[in-house]
């Protein structure tokens, strides 16, 4: 079976050439590793679509809001 390239979904920042964090969907990966988030240092986190859906639901519910407060 041919390798399937992960589909880029979103780039976070994108205003520089630093290798911004990105979100990918890889339909060819095992089910528990189909969603991939990479950072600007070459590290990555892989999770299932269900785990990612839970992360999104928690973010929408405000669980991550304290992390987005702009630095003064």
Residue frames relative to the residue before (quaternion, step in Angstrom):
aa qw qx qy qz dx dy dz
X 1.0000 0.0000 0.0000 0.0000 0.00 0.00 0.00
X 0.4558 -0.6953 0.4866 0.2683 3.57 -0.91 0.92
X 0.5482 -0.6024 0.4657 0.3460 3.54 -1.16 0.64
X 0.2536 -0.7420 0.6027 0.1476 3.55 -1.06 0.81
X 0.3745 -0.7248 0.5316 0.2277 3.55 -0.73 1.05
X 0.4763 -0.6520 0.4834 0.3383 3.61 -0.92 0.69
X 0.4148 -0.7053 0.5273 0.2292 3.53 -1.08 0.83
X 0.3529 -0.7258 0.5396 0.2397 3.63 -0.67 1.00
X 0.2128 -0.7891 0.5699 0.0855 3.56 -0.87 1.04
X 0.8027 -0.0973 0.1096 0.5781 3.59 0.88 -0.94
X 0.1928 -0.7271 0.6457 0.1317 3.53 -1.27 0.58
X 0.2460 -0.7800 0.5644 0.1120 3.54 -0.85 1.03
X 0.7310 0.2192 -0.2811 0.5819 3.52 -0.52 1.32
X 0.1646 0.8459 -0.5014 0.0778 3.57 0.05 -1.25
X 0.6032 0.5784 -0.3526 0.4211 3.58 1.25 0.11
X 0.7339 0.3196 -0.2113 0.5608 3.56 1.24 0.32
X 0.4843 -0.6426 0.5005 0.3194 3.56 -1.29 -0.11
X 0.3640 0.7768 -0.4480 0.2517 3.56 1.11 0.67
X 0.5240 -0.6063 0.4405 0.4048 3.60 1.19 -0.06
X 0.0290 -0.8688 0.4942 -0.0070 3.54 0.90 1.01
X 0.6043 -0.5459 0.4283 0.3915 3.59 -1.18 0.51
X 0.0771 -0.8034 0.5903 0.0112 3.55 -1.09 0.77
X 0.2945 -0.7099 0.6144 0.1783 3.51 -1.35 0.49
X 0.0500 -0.8028 0.5938 -0.0186 3.57 -0.85 1.04
X 0.2013 -0.7116 0.6513 0.1700 3.53 -1.32 0.42
X 0.0708 -0.8066 0.5869 -0.0018 3.57 -0.74 1.09
X 0.2189 -0.8234 0.5103 0.1173 3.59 0.03 1.27
X 0.6492 0.5266 -0.3145 0.4498 3.60 1.20 -0.37
X 0.5621 0.6021 -0.3832 0.4181 3.60 1.28 -0.18
X 0.6380 -0.4791 0.4036 0.4478 3.59 -1.23 0.26
X 0.6746 -0.5494 0.3207 0.3745 3.56 -1.10 0.75
X 0.7170 0.4535 -0.2609 0.4607 3.59 0.98 -0.78
X 0.7399 0.3577 -0.2132 0.5284 3.60 1.29 0.06
X 0.3539 0.7901 -0.4509 0.2174 3.60 1.18 0.41
X 0.7054 0.3656 -0.2508 0.5530 3.59 1.14 -0.50
X 0.0436 -0.8110 0.5828 -0.0259 3.55 -0.76 1.06
X 0.0859 -0.7590 0.6442 0.0405 3.54 -0.98 0.94
X 0.1254 -0.7916 0.5961 0.0491 3.56 -0.74 1.08
X 0.2940 -0.7343 0.5754 0.2081 3.56 -1.17 0.53
X 0.6603 -0.5313 0.3627 0.3876 3.56 -1.29 0.07
X 0.6332 0.5003 -0.3410 0.4821 3.60 1.27 0.22
X 0.6063 -0.5907 0.3404 0.4093 3.59 1.28 0.12
X 0.5215 0.6091 -0.4273 0.4177 3.58 1.26 0.11
X 0.1002 -0.8062 0.5795 0.0644 3.57 -1.22 0.38
X 0.2191 -0.7098 0.6526 0.1494 3.50 -1.36 0.44
X 0.1074 -0.7789 0.6157 0.0525 3.55 -0.95 0.90
X 0.0564 0.7958 -0.5987 0.0714 3.56 -1.02 0.83
X 0.5844 -0.5595 0.4464 0.3824 3.53 -1.30 0.21
X 0.6428 -0.5029 0.4013 0.4158 3.55 -1.28 0.28
X 0.6280 0.5384 -0.3342 0.4517 3.59 1.07 -0.71
X 0.6480 0.5003 -0.3179 0.4782 3.59 0.98 -0.81
X 0.6523 0.5036 -0.3165 0.4697 3.57 0.96 -0.81
X 0.6243 0.5325 -0.3359 0.4624 3.60 1.00 -0.78
X 0.6369 0.5134 -0.3248 0.4746 3.59 1.04 -0.75
X 0.6306 0.5287 -0.3261 0.4654 3.59 0.99 -0.83
X 0.6621 0.4979 -0.2992 0.4735 3.59 0.93 -0.91
X 0.6489 0.5180 -0.3185 0.4574 3.60 0.93 -0.87
X 0.6626 0.4927 -0.3074 0.4730 3.58 0.94 -0.83
X 0.6340 0.5190 -0.3298 0.4690 3.58 1.03 -0.78
X 0.6609 0.5026 -0.3081 0.4643 3.60 0.94 -0.86
X 0.6729 0.4914 -0.2858 0.4732 3.58 1.12 -0.66
X 0.6142 -0.6024 0.3258 0.3920 3.59 1.28 -0.01
X 0.4053 0.7493 -0.4568 0.2561 3.60 1.24 -0.01
X 0.7516 0.3777 -0.2092 0.4987 3.60 1.13 -0.55
X 0.3742 0.7759 -0.4561 0.2232 3.58 1.27 -0.06
X 0.6486 0.5364 -0.3377 0.4214 3.60 0.93 -0.79
X 0.6338 0.5349 -0.3322 0.4493 3.60 1.21 -0.40
X 0.7024 0.4792 -0.2606 0.4573 3.58 1.20 -0.40
X 0.4096 0.7005 -0.4834 0.3283 3.59 1.22 0.15
X 0.4508 -0.7055 0.4813 0.2597 3.56 -0.73 1.08
X 0.4957 -0.6454 0.4974 0.3006 3.55 -1.06 0.81
X 0.3539 -0.7412 0.5358 0.1958 3.55 -0.97 0.88
